[in-house]
């Protein structure tokens, strides 16, 4: 007798203060699983085509998954999705910490936020009781201040929060939402959507862990992770920053707005250097033994508050090498400010790097930059710009729009240096180096994105992945710089599985210790569903197709599946000298991808 | 450390007497698995487009699979494939018995037969030693006579044979190949291809069972089948004929050339009646405890030799109800003759039913029929026609061409009564009743075929299947008479799995006792491959796509994906009165199928 999963979806309308609870049937959960699956389902079903992302008609969906809240590492995450103010297409972002677990323990799988509050509010959800509370006094506060106020007000230091900072309030297009003030739902501007709804925070507290179909198997898998933690030892030791040194060596570290692939100052901003200098602790998500999160503290020249955690690899590269900056404490400060103001560190660094390049090329001048010298390597200008952007002060108002809109306002050829796909800034993985990921940037429904994407080199790097790829029909390793049909197939299978993980809102790192079959066992042990890997891959495929369908409806067809011109121009030096994405192969590879997904080649829509 | 499958492919050219052995690398086996996978691979790779099916340029592939020969029920089968003389497209047929196992034990996974012998020959393969031997003295012999001669000549009563009878020699377009004289590779005319090559038989003897990666798991799965054999008790008790009574009751028993769906004489030809009258034993395939095969014996009015086994459901319906015949002994005799002459019982019955209808409608007259009264229900005429067809005597020469070619020769509107797809006669499952199977008939690469197809009602009938469908993403049962997109998805997933089973050349019935996961475990236990159901489904999908690609190359595009007009006309009486395949829904469903497979809608080829 299968266990029979059941759950609740909370719906809150901030225009009417109406609160409803749906209890979908089990098949709904088994079709969509949660996370990105729920987000794409509700956005596709309930949003009007052409809705204004920052208008009352957009909906903001917070979604956990069917496994979220189970007592095992990887299950503490949630998605946040809405139509994106950055791309005008499908938007969502995943985030770790404890908030997703707390939401499940409070009785809900997801929250759909509709409408717009007249004045600032926050939501308070405690064991199934939901309240819309005034947040006028919290408006303008940093995330840490806001969390502190809420915990005091609710008289419960155990309250978990999802909060926006001033950047979200000011509708910076790449504003993020912070879980527990140091885990960011960073990308696609979900913080701006939350700000546009006058929703400052969602505070949750729950005491009821959903039952498990087979607790023994969950425990056994938890033990497996602990016993095999050596496989991800580096992630514990150096955090995600562990990849920085190798990428730099191989020429894949974005440097000075992707003009180069190696950075002379890489050694100063590496995971190892961080560990040996400013690291004071390691943070975690719910029930996870890996503890890949950093906690840093700096006294001078910048004072960095450890409550905001520490920089990830993406942050070190975007605010560091990609801005030509080798000053680790400045990067740590900028990271702290991004978390305090609620801004995506990738897009923030990218928009600053863009400004630096425009300045160096004379497209932006001192009169445009509030007198700042926007040169690559100028750490204090970088730190100052973070605040200007969050507060939309001076040039910050321009950059708060993201590189695509900023370039179009600037004109004078600035577009060439605005590195984005569909309006979202390129993350810190060089597409000429990881060409599968480059193709993934182009076809991702959220614009340039590295999370729902393939890491071309993983297949060769990790044991369990080797078995996993064989188990999904990829029998041989493929070169990193390759866009053959076989590589495209690898991308399709790889991201199909990742889309499934993002329907679960499961961590990417915990599964590095095990294989697809164990992932399937975990699903069964929690839900009772006797699924096969085929079923789970089909969940991922369904979700990928729904996000595509959403974008097609919004007018984002294959013309949105591009890469900036820069990536078709070879590096003139460094390890990747002469390596290039071949434009014809790239276009061909896109066609193969569409065909494999069953999408029409001409519009990349549906036949 | 994976086990590392390895094997050998034998290649015999009868024009040059050249014999070669290939040893493909492991990835080849893991991509294609065997059976239909190998057949489609070799035909697609090695046949020239437009090759004459009965000419020297066609190749005949006998293929076992990676699990064939393992000591567990279901693993005793093999495929035989070539370009079909019936459809001019992709042809193959699967067959049980002991021959496939013996081939593996003799050291080969497959045999590719090329060219054409100048005079009749047979192959003799013993533990890796291959010999082309004269068969002039065997030409014209029935299958039983031939097998007896070969065993005496080789002085080994344990020799296993794949043989053609006079029908194959005479290139009857639906001639078959018999394993062990009573297991037929029945469909698509493979016996005619073998005849065209002057190849009378392949005799094999092997003493080396391939090693197993994990013998304990194979044994455990074998025990599981025995312990759960009650799930397929009816198949043991009544054979495949067990379905006849229910189909008749529900209106799905093809009667008088598909003019009706219920037969007043059904009770006289049912599995129960057979068991209670002429059944003298139950036959089996290698290592199988189910023993679904029938052995019948009749003394008069017809003498039926038990060495040829007994009729399956398909035979009882095609030579029985569909010819309006309720005389079980006459059907048993016709079945014996079909096995002795080497003719597919489905197409044989279908072409006789076609002749009966043409005669009753005045399209064929007594002068055309060698004086026989070809009325529905005329059992003696039916039995006589079987011999005439095999020997191409009189009207038999016309009918030996199959219904499509015969109708076109007859003219006078006979085409309307020639029930086939792509030239292959419709098997004994009413497409208005099982509409998923009806669609499957239309899109099958081999023309109308029930084996690589879905049985719409199985989902509701069987426990393990219910779990299996959920495990591949089909969460709810669907009506039998339905062609909705959800039903098409069910068809796609169902036949994808079946194509995988036909790459394994695994039995359809043994897996009724277990589920997809156990099938995957069996593959792992035999090969050592740590596959997922996703990988196995992709093997099936790959194979289905290769067979399609072969047909596209031969000019068989979507216009070949039709159903005869009769199935769009409602029954005027019986349980299915008024039930019809809606023509528009049918065309729509085809489009959904193509889209799901990633095939172009216009040509149903590839984009």
Contacts between the chains, C-beta under 8 A, distances in Angstrom:
chain1	res1	chain2	res2	distance
A	27	B	475	4.5
A	27	B	476	6.8
A	30	B	470	7.4
A	30	B	475	5.9
A	31	B	473	8.0
A	31	B	475	6.9
A	467	B	530	5.7
A	470	B	30	7.5
A	470	B	529	7.4
A	470	B	530	7.2
A	470	B	531	7.8
A	470	B	535	7.4
A	471	B	530	6.0
A	471	B	531	5.7
A	471	B	532	4.3
A	471	B	534	7.2
A	471	B	535	5.3
A	472	B	532	6.4
A	472	B	534	5.2
A	472	B	535	5.7
A	472	B	538	7.2
A	473	B	31	8.0
A	473	B	534	7.3
A	473	B	535	4.9
A	473	B	538	4.3
A	473	B	539	7.4
A	475	B	27	4.6
A	475	B	30	6.0
A	475	B	31	6.9
A	476	B	27	6.8
A	515	B	530	8.0
A	516	B	532	5.8
A	516	B	534	7.8
A	517	B	530	7.6
A	517	B	532	6.5
A	520	B	532	7.9
A	529	B	470	7.4
A	530	B	467	5.7
A	530	B	470	7.2
A	530	B	471	6.0
A	530	B	515	7.9
A	530	B	517	7.6
A	531	B	470	7.8
A	531	B	471	5.6
A	532	B	471	4.3
A	532	B	472	6.4
A	532	B	516	5.8
A	532	B	517	6.4
A	532	B	520	7.9
A	532	B	532	7.1
A	532	B	533	3.7
A	532	B	534	7.2
A	533	B	532	3.7
A	533	B	533	5.5
A	533	B	534	4.3
A	533	B	535	7.9
A	534	B	471	7.2
A	534	B	472	5.2
A	534	B	473	7.4
A	534	B	516	7.8
A	534	B	532	7.2
A	534	B	533	4.3
A	534	B	534	4.5
A	534	B	536	7.9
A	534	B	537	4.9
A	535	B	470	7.4
A	535	B	471	5.2
A	535	B	472	5.7
A	535	B	473	4.9
A	535	B	533	7.9
A	536	B	534	8.0
A	537	B	534	4.9
A	538	B	472	7.2
A	538	B	473	4.3
A	539	B	473	7.4
A	591	B	607	7.9
A	595	B	598	5.6
A	595	B	606	7.5
A	595	B	607	5.4
A	596	B	598	6.5
A	597	B	598	7.8
A	598	B	595	5.7
A	598	B	596	6.5
A	598	B	597	7.7
A	598	B	598	4.7
A	601	B	607	5.5
A	606	B	595	7.5
A	607	B	591	7.9
A	607	B	595	5.4
A	607	B	601	5.5
